[in-house]
Amino acid sequence: MQITEGQARQQLQTVFGYSEFRGQQEAIISSTLAGEDTLVIMPTGGGKSLCYQLPSMLLEGVGIIVSPLIALMQDQVSALRQLGISTAFLNSTQDARTRHSVQQQLQGGELELLYIAPERLLQPQTLQWLSQLPVALIAIDEAHCVSQWGHDFRQDYLALHQLRDYFPRVPRMALTATADQRTREEIVERLALNRPAQYISGFDRPNIRYSVRAKTDARKQLLSFLAPHRDESGIVYCLSRKKVESTAEWLCTRGLTALPYHAGLPAEQRASHQQRFLREDGVIIVATIAFGMGIDKPDVRFVAHLDLPKSIEAYYQETGRAGRDGEPADAWMVYGLQDVVRLSQMVAQSGAPDSQKRIERHKLEALLGWCEVTQCRRRALLEYFGDTLAEDCGNCDVCLNPPKTWDATIAAQKLLSCVYRTGQRFGAAHVIDVLRGKETDKTGQHRHQALSTWGIGDDRTEQQWRSVIRQLIVQQFLQVDMTRFGALTLTGKSRPLLRNELTLRLREDPSEMPLRKPASEKRERGQGDLTEHDRQLWDALRQCRKRLAEQHNVPPYVIFHDATLMEMMQYHPTSHGQLLDLNGVGQTKLEKYGDEFLAVINSALTKED
């Protein structure tokens, strides 16, 4: 039976509560309904899930969704069940009895979608019995995990090419938010996609403000950044588990609700902290990269990095967890020389082959270069992914507070000479001590007071010299030799600079940007001036949503997103028909919750009269 465009739009309206598709959703769904393989690159919050959820409902059989993320499976299944869509998942958290029950539902044709982890799917017995069932489509989420060039390689994904043999006539869809051209090619090849239609959406997330700061006092800087975000949800990323725990504890002493999350915590504690983050307002998760991929929470107002991630792809993916609802959000990061040294050390000491280490060094260098840009940060970020922006964004730190540059030629020559005179055997701290003429046990031990470079840099502070070193490493005049405990060494590029054959301008580390007003302020969020009555209605709608969420044991945004509540506040619907006209209100949710919200609105209107 041929499925028409009208049927797809009808399902979009009645089930999901939207009158129009977004971006390339309709074209992607049409390709899948026509039986084509597809590669979908769409930014976080762009609506990837609908691209496989809706055709799974229209095509005969069950849609199989491959996901490495147990938390995402549970969230998506809860949300889809609220829409009246029969959905289940299979993963390692379930006992044998539960898995058997899901299998019986599948064999009885009772499920429209099945979420499954790759390691579970690839078990021979699983592939065998699934291949006996009618399958509508196979969607491989987080498809960048198949790429060894990418930032989040997972071994299990390499065997997913088998799906072509087990399901030869089933359309397959590979989806990810993050993939440069090389990674896209690797996804197509390793998953053995059959001449896939490729849909590459723009990577821009214009509602996110990107800011990068030189690290001085990281905790003080973080607290300053969080000041306008009090009572809002956000994520703070740290590189180590120890730093995650100490940072969360410290934030709690400052009156904030902060919870740690990393792979070393007990599974029950991780699950509890994640549930609190999803269901409560104003909770900050302090985490390693073990947290966040696949989190559907739409109202994350900020993502902060206290340490450098490993690549631009990782940074983009992590910051993409902010502002999924399209409202203003902040991506803020501090980094310093020690981050550069630490990540370089991690690459050097990893057990990866040399070819993989070269890839990781290339990605780290690209990230460092992006941190130091002196033109629109968003344009540089998009260019990395092959995307373009016609003009400067006006919503990043560089646009809002353009960095000043200075002629650093002489300062760089002094520093490079000092590195050379000390034998290219010492790290940044000692080189700076020599430059500034600071007597220490180490300078005395090596008799560096006798060097010609002793004290020639006493006109600059330690922090200023660290900035110079950081930028010289980024621009590859210096490198860090991890085989000699982080010693600074000269590169071939430094010779013309030392010989005065070129001039060098470096950026001044800017002072902190003016803080953004809290996103909860309605003017900032595009709602105009609110009356006191509007505020009371807004609070009442949120209380109603919270009560229903607790009754149904789901996060509040699964009932309705903030955007839907905003429309209720703005348009004051008083009937089922008017409520159904709002974005995000489908038939099932209307029947489940419509009367509750109409009662709140009618009560507010009565008080107003």
C-alpha positions in Angstrom: 0.0 0.0 0.0 1.4 3.4 -1.0 1.6 5.9 1.8 0.7 9.4 0.9 2.1 12.7 2.0 -1.3 13.5 3.5 -1.1 10.4 5.8 2.3 11.5 7.1 1.0 15.0 7.8 -2.1 13.7 9.5 0.0 11.5 11.9 2.2 14.6 12.5 -0.8 16.6 13.6 -2.9 14.0 15.5 -0.1 12.1 17.3 2.7 14.6 17.7 0.6 17.8 17.8 2.5 19.7 15.1 1.0 21.2 11.9 4.2 21.5 9.9 7.4 19.6 9.5 10.7 21.2 10.4 13.7 21.6 8.0 14.3 18.5 6.1 12.2 16.1 8.2 9.5 15.7 5.4 12.1 14.9 2.7 13.9 12.4 5.0 10.6 10.6 5.9 9.6 10.5 2.2 12.9 8.8 1.3 12.4 6.2 4.0 8.9 5.6 3.0 10.2 5.0 -0.5 12.5 2.3 0.8 15.8 4.3 0.5 18.7 4.2 2.9 19.5 7.6 4.3 22.3 9.5 6.2 20.9 12.2 8.4 23.2 14.9 9.9 21.0 17.2 12.0 22.0 19.3 15.1 20.8 18.3 18.5 17.3 19.6 19.0 16.6 19.6 15.3 14.1 16.9 15.3 16.0 13.7 14.3 13.8 11.3 16.3 10.7 12.2 14.4 12.5 11.1 11.1 12.3 7.5 12.2 9.4 7.5 14.7 6.8 8.7 12.2 7.6 6.3 9.3 7.8 3.4 11.8 4.2 4.1 12.5 3.2 4.2 8.9 5.1 1.3 7.5 4.2 -2.3 8.1 6.2 -3.9 10.9 8.3 -2.6 13.8 10.9 0.2 13.6 14.2 -1.0 15.1 16.1 1.9 16.7 19.8 1.1 17.5 21.1 3.2 20.3 24.1 2.9 22.6 22.4 4.9 25.3 20.3 3.2 27.9 19.1 6.4 29.5 17.9 7.7 26.1 16.0 4.5 25.4 14.1 4.8 28.6 13.3 8.5 28.1 12.2 8.0 24.5 10.0 5.0 25.4 8.3 7.0 28.2 7.7 10.0 25.9 6.3 7.8 23.0 4.0 5.9 25.3 2.6 9.3 26.5 1.7 9.9 22.8 -0.1 6.6 22.6 2.7 4.9 20.5 3.4 1.2 21.5 7.1 1.1 22.2 9.6 -1.0 24.2 13.3 -1.4 24.6 15.8 -4.2 25.0 19.0 -3.7 27.0 21.2 -5.0 29.8 19.1 -3.4 32.6 16.3 -5.9 32.0 15.9 -9.4 33.5 15.2 -12.4 31.4 11.5 -12.3 32.1 11.1 -8.7 30.9 13.1 -9.4 27.8 10.9 -12.5 27.1 7.8 -10.3 27.5 9.1 -7.8 25.0 9.9 -10.6 22.5 6.4 -11.9 22.8 5.0 -8.4 22.1 7.2 -8.2 19.0 6.1 -11.6 17.7 2.5 -10.7 18.3 2.9 -7.5 16.2 2.0 -5.3 19.2 4.9 -2.9 19.0 5.5 0.0 16.6 9.1 0.8 17.7 11.8 -1.2 19.5 14.9 0.5 21.0 17.8 -1.8 21.3 21.5 -1.6 22.2 24.0 -2.6 19.5 25.6 -5.4 21.6 22.1 -6.9 22.2 21.0 -6.6 18.6 24.2 -8.2 17.3 23.8 -11.4 19.3 23.2 -14.2 16.7 20.0 -15.4 18.4 18.6 -11.8 18.5 19.4 -11.2 14.8 17.9 -14.6 13.9 14.5 -14.1 15.5 14.2 -10.4 14.6 14.9 -11.3 10.9 11.8 -13.5 11.0 9.6 -10.5 11.8 8.2 -7.8 9.6 10.6 -4.8 10.1 9.5 -1.3 9.0 13.0 0.3 9.1 16.3 0.3 11.0 17.5 3.6 12.5 21.1 3.7 13.7 21.3 6.6 16.1 24.6 8.2 17.2 26.1 6.9 13.9 29.3 8.8 14.4 30.2 6.0 16.9 31.2 3.8 13.9 34.0 6.1 12.9 37.5 5.7 14.1 38.2 9.2 12.8 35.3 10.5 14.9 35.4 11.5 18.6 33.3 8.8 20.2 34.3 5.5 18.5 32.6 2.3 19.8 33.7 -1.1 18.8 30.2 -2.6 18.8 29.2 -0.3 16.0 31.7 -1.9 13.6 29.6 -5.0 13.2 26.4 -3.2 12.3 27.1 -3.7 8.6 25.7 -7.2 9.1 22.2 -5.6 9.2 22.3 -5.3 5.4 22.5 -9.1 5.1 19.9 -9.9 7.7 17.4 -7.2 6.5 18.2 -6.7 2.8 15.0 -5.0 1.8 14.6 -2.9 4.9 15.5 0.8 4.7 18.3 1.9 7.0 18.8 5.3 8.4 22.1 6.5 10.0 21.7 9.6 12.2 24.0 11.9 14.1 24.4 15.5 15.1 28.1 15.6 14.5 30.1 14.5 11.5 32.6 16.2 9.2 33.0 15.1 5.6 35.5 12.3 6.4 33.3 10.9 9.2 30.3 10.9 6.9 32.1 8.9 4.3 33.2 6.4 7.0 29.7 6.1 8.3 28.4 5.2 4.8 31.2 2.7 4.2 31.3 0.9 7.6 27.5 0.6 7.8 27.3 -0.6 4.2 24.5 1.8 3.4 23.1 1.4 -0.1 23.7 4.6 -2.0 22.0 6.6 0.8 20.2 9.9 0.3 22.2 12.3 2.4 20.5 15.1 4.3 22.9 17.5 5.9 21.1 20.2 7.9 22.9 23.3 8.9 25.0 23.0 12.1 24.1 26.4 13.5 22.4 26.6 16.9 21.8 30.4 16.9 20.2 30.4 20.3 23.4 29.2 21.9 26.0 31.9 23.0 29.5 30.5 22.7 32.1 32.0 25.2 35.7 30.9 25.8 37.8 32.4 28.6 41.4 32.1 29.7 41.5 30.1 32.9 42.6 32.2 35.9 40.6 31.2 38.9 38.3 28.5 37.4 36.0 28.2 40.4 35.6 32.0 40.8 35.0 32.3 37.1 32.4 29.5 37.2 30.5 31.1 40.1 30.4 34.4 38.2 29.1 32.7 35.1 26.4 30.8 37.1 25.1 34.0 38.8 22.5 34.8 36.2 21.6 31.1 35.8 20.5 30.5 39.4 17.5 28.2 39.6 18.1 27.0 36.0 19.2 23.6 34.8 22.6 23.1 33.4 25.7 20.8 33.0 29.2 21.4 34.1 31.9 19.2 32.5 35.2 18.3 34.1 37.9 16.0 32.8 38.4 13.8 35.9 36.1 12.0 38.2 37.9 13.5 41.2 37.3 17.0 39.9 33.6 16.2 39.2 33.0 15.3 42.8 35.0 18.2 44.4 33.3 20.7 42.1 29.8 19.4 42.8 30.5 19.5 46.5 31.9 23.0 46.3 28.9 24.3 44.3 26.6 22.9 47.0 28.5 24.9 49.6 27.6 28.0 47.5 23.9 27.4 47.8 23.4 25.6 44.4 21.9 22.2 43.8 24.7 20.3 42.2 25.0 16.5 41.7 28.1 14.5 40.5 27.9 12.0 37.6 30.6 9.8 36.3 31.2 6.2 35.4 32.8 5.4 38.7 29.7 6.1 40.8 27.3 3.2 41.7 24.7 2.7 38.9 21.9 3.4 41.4 23.4 6.8 42.3 24.0 7.7 38.6 20.4 6.8 37.8 19.1 8.8 40.8 21.1 11.9 39.9 20.0 11.7 36.3 16.3 11.4 37.3 16.6 14.4 39.6 18.2 16.4 36.7 15.4 15.4 34.4 12.5 16.0 36.7 13.5 18.9 39.0 14.1 22.5 38.2 17.4 24.2 39.0 19.6 21.1 39.2 23.2 21.3 38.0 24.9 18.0 36.9 28.7 18.1 37.3 30.0 15.3 35.0 32.6 13.7 32.9 31.6 13.1 29.3 29.9 9.9 30.6 26.8 12.1 31.0 24.6 13.7 28.5 24.6 12.0 25.2 21.0 11.3 24.3 19.5 13.4 27.2 16.3 14.8 25.9 15.8 17.5 28.5 14.8 20.5 26.4 15.3 23.3 29.0 19.1 23.0 29.8 20.0 26.6 29.9 23.8 26.3 30.0 26.7 23.9 29.4 30.0 24.9 31.1 33.4 23.3 30.6 36.0 23.6 33.3 38.4 21.6 31.2 39.0 21.3 27.4 37.2 18.5 25.7 39.2 16.4 23.3 38.0 17.8 20.0 35.6 20.3 18.3 33.2 17.4 17.6 33.1 16.5 21.3 32.6 20.2 22.2 29.8 20.7 19.7 28.1 17.5 20.9 28.3 18.4 24.5 27.3 22.0 24.1 24.4 20.9 21.9 22.7 19.6 25.0 21.8 23.2 25.9 18.8 25.0 24.6 17.1 22.2 22.8 13.8 24.1 23.2 15.2 26.9 21.0 15.4 29.4 23.9 18.6 31.3 24.8 21.3 29.2 26.3 25.0 29.5 27.1 28.0 27.4 26.1 30.9 28.6 28.3 34.4 27.3 28.7 37.6 28.2 30.5 40.9 26.7 29.4 44.6 27.3 30.1 48.0 26.0 29.4 47.7 23.1 31.8 44.7 21.8 29.8 46.9 21.8 26.7 49.6 19.9 28.4 47.3 17.4 30.1 45.4 16.5 26.8 48.7 16.2 24.9 49.9 13.9 27.6 46.7 11.8 27.3 47.2 11.4 23.6 50.9 10.5 23.9 50.3 7.9 26.6 47.3 6.3 25.1 47.6 2.7 23.8 46.3 3.8 20.4 48.3 3.1 17.2 50.4 6.0 15.9 47.9 6.7 13.1 45.1 7.2 15.7 47.4 9.4 17.8 48.0 11.6 14.7 44.2 12.0 14.3 43.8 12.9 17.9 46.6 15.4 17.8 45.0 17.0 14.7 41.7 17.3 16.4 43.2 18.8 19.6 45.1 21.4 17.5 41.9 22.3 15.6 40.1 22.8 19.0 43.0 24.9 20.4 43.0 27.1 17.2 39.3 27.6 17.6 39.7 28.7 21.2 42.1 31.5 20.2 40.1 32.9 17.2 39.9 36.7 16.9 36.9 36.7 14.5 33.3 35.5 15.0 33.5 32.2 17.0 30.3 30.7 15.5 31.5 31.2 11.9 34.8 29.4 12.7 32.9 26.6 14.4 30.6 26.1 11.5 33.4 26.3 9.0 35.0 23.3 10.7 32.0 21.2 9.7 31.9 22.6 6.2 29.0 25.0 7.0 28.9 28.7 6.4 27.4 31.8 8.0 26.8 34.8 5.8 27.8 37.4 8.5 29.1 37.5 12.0 26.6 36.0 14.5 26.5 38.8 17.1 26.0 36.2 19.8 29.4 34.9 20.8 32.1 36.3 23.0 34.2 37.5 20.1 31.3 39.4 18.5 30.1 40.9 21.8 33.5 41.7 23.2 36.1 41.8 20.3 39.5 40.8 21.6 42.3 43.2 21.4 45.6 42.1 19.8 49.1 43.3 20.5 52.5 43.1 18.9 54.0 40.1 20.7 57.1 39.7 18.5 59.6 40.8 21.1 57.9 39.0 23.9 57.7 35.8 21.9 61.5 36.1 21.0 62.3 36.5 24.7 60.3 33.4 25.6 61.6 31.2 22.7 65.2 32.3 23.6 64.6 31.3 27.2 63.3 27.9 26.2 66.4 27.5 24.0 68.9 28.7 26.7 67.5 26.4 29.3 68.1 23.5 27.1 64.5 22.8 25.9 64.3 20.5 29.0 61.8 22.4 31.2 58.0 23.0 31.4 56.2 26.3 31.4 56.4 27.1 35.1 60.2 26.9 35.2 60.7 28.9 32.0 58.5 31.6 33.3 60.5 31.7 36.6 63.7 32.3 34.6 62.1 34.9 32.4 60.8 36.8 35.4 64.0 36.4 37.4 62.3 34.4 40.2 64.7 32.6 42.5 63.6 29.1 43.3 65.4 25.9 44.4 65.2 24.7 40.8 66.6 27.8 39.2 69.4 27.7 41.8 70.1 24.1 41.2 70.6 24.6 37.5 72.4 27.9 37.9 69.9 29.6 35.5 70.5 33.0 37.2 73.7 33.1 35.0 71.7 32.9 31.7 71.4 35.9 29.4 67.6 35.4 29.5 67.4 35.7 33.3 64.9 38.3 34.3 64.3 39.7 30.8 60.6 39.2 31.1 60.0 40.8 34.5 57.7 43.3 32.8 54.9 40.7 32.5 53.0 38.7 35.1 53.1 34.9 35.3 49.5 34.8 33.9 50.5 37.0 30.9 53.5 34.7 30.1 51.2 31.7 30.3 48.9 33.3 27.8 51.9 33.8 25.5 53.1 30.2 25.8 49.5 28.9 25.3 49.2 30.9 22.1 52.7 30.0 20.8 51.7 26.3 21.2 48.4 26.8 19.4 50.2 28.6 16.6 52.9 25.8 16.6 55.9 27.9 17.4 56.3 25.7 20.5 55.4 22.1 21.3 55.1 20.1 24.4 57.4 17.0 24.6 55.5 14.5 26.7 58.4 12.0 26.6 60.3 14.6 28.8 57.6 15.4 31.3 56.0 18.3 29.4 59.2 20.1 28.4 58.7 23.0 26.0 60.7 22.6 22.8 61.1 24.8 19.7 59.6 23.9 16.3 61.0 24.7 12.8 58.4 27.5 12.6 60.1 29.4 15.5 63.3 30.1 13.6 62.0 32.9 11.3 60.4 34.5 14.4 63.7 34.4 16.3 65.5 35.9 13.3 63.1 38.8 13.1 61.8 37.7 9.7 58.2 38.0 10.8 56.1 39.8 13.2 53.6 38.2 15.6 50.3 39.5 17.0 48.6 37.7 19.8 45.3 38.3 21.5 45.0 39.8 24.9 43.0 37.6 27.2 39.7 39.6 27.6 38.0 40.4 30.8 34.8 38.6 31.6 31.9 39.4 29.2 28.9 41.2 30.5 26.7 38.5 32.0 23.5 37.5 30.2 20.3 38.1 32.0 18.6 34.9 33.3 16.9 33.1 30.5 13.8 32.9 32.7 13.3 36.6 32.3 10.5 36.7 29.7 11.8 39.6 27.7 15.0 37.6 27.0 13.0 34.7 26.0 11.0 36.6 23.5 7.7 36.7 25.4 7.5 40.5 25.8 6.4 42.1 29.1 4.4 39.8 31.4 1.6 41.0 33.6 1.3 39.8 37.1 -1.7 37.8 36.0 0.4 36.1 33.3 3.0 35.2 35.8 0.4 33.6 38.1 -1.0 31.6 35.2 2.5 30.5 34.1 3.2 29.2 37.6 -0.1 27.5 37.8 0.4 25.7 34.5 3.9 24.6 35.6 2.5 23.3 38.9 -0.2 21.4 37.0 2.5 19.8 34.7 4.6 18.9 37.7 1.7 17.2 39.4 0.8 15.2 36.3 4.5 14.2 35.8 4.7 12.9 39.3 1.5 10.9 38.8 2.7 9.3 35.6 6.3 9.0 36.8 7.8 10.9 33.8 9.9 14.1 33.5 7.7 17.3 33.3 8.7 18.0 29.7 7.2 14.6 28.6 3.8 16.0 29.6 4.3 19.3 27.6 7.4 21.4 26.8 7.7 24.9 28.1 6.9 26.2 24.6 3.5 24.6 24.7 2.8 26.1 28.2 3.9 29.5 26.8 1.3 29.2 24.1 -1.4 28.3 26.6 -0.4 31.4 28.6 -0.5 33.6 25.5 -3.6 32.3 23.7 -5.8 31.2 26.7 -7.5 28.3 25.0 -10.9 27.4 26.5 -11.9 24.4 24.5 -10.5 21.1 23.3 -10.4 22.4 19.7 -8.5 25.5 20.7 -6.0 23.4 22.8 -5.5 21.1 19.9 -4.4 24.1 17.7 -1.3 24.6 19.9 2.1 23.2 19.0 2.8 20.0 20.9 -0.8 19.0 21.7 -1.7 15.9 19.9 -4.9 13.8 20.2 -3.6 11.4 22.9 -2.2 14.1 25.1 -5.4 16.1 24.6 -7.5 13.2 25.9 -5.0 12.5 28.8 -4.3 16.0 30.0 -6.5 18.5 28.2 -9.2 18.9 30.9 -6.6 19.5 33.6 -4.9 22.3 31.8 -8.2 23.9 30.6 -9.4 23.9 34.2 -6.2 25.9 35.2 -6.7 28.4 32.4 -10.5 28.8 33.0 -9.8 29.3 36.7 -7.2 32.0 35.9 -9.6 33.8 33.5 -12.4 33.7 36.1 -10.1 35.4 38.6 -9.1 38.0 36.0 -12.8 38.9 35.4 
